[in-house]
Amino acid sequence: MHPHVKEHIAFAYFSGKIAEQGQVDKSLFNEMLLEYKANGFTGLESILITEMKKDGLSLAQVIEAGRDQVVNLLYLRAYQALDFALVQGAISESTMIYGLLICKKTR
């Protein structure tokens, strides 16, 4: 199956699960992170950022995902998503800088 088709399926699946549940629970969040790590679908970045903006994904969930997940996203070159999140006010500048510093130290 072509990667673009897989991305559309993943986007539809996760969007549907969020609509069904009304929120992003811990297991769904972890499932999304694993899928993103495996495939790097930008559609999943979009879902996560949208959920953070509308408070469907709490700061506690993001923190619970842990520093390692932030580093993994940086390694997967999700800089545009982090920049967008910063511009939209979804994360603070200090969080962004912290993530970048951690990434630089661990490389």
Secondary structure, DSSP 8 states (H G I E B T S, - for coil): --HHHHHHHHHHHHHHHHHHHSS--HHHHHHHHHHHHHH--HHHHHHHHHHHHTTSS-HHHHHHH-HHHHHHHHHTT-HHHHHHHHHTTSS-HHHHHHHHHHHHHH-
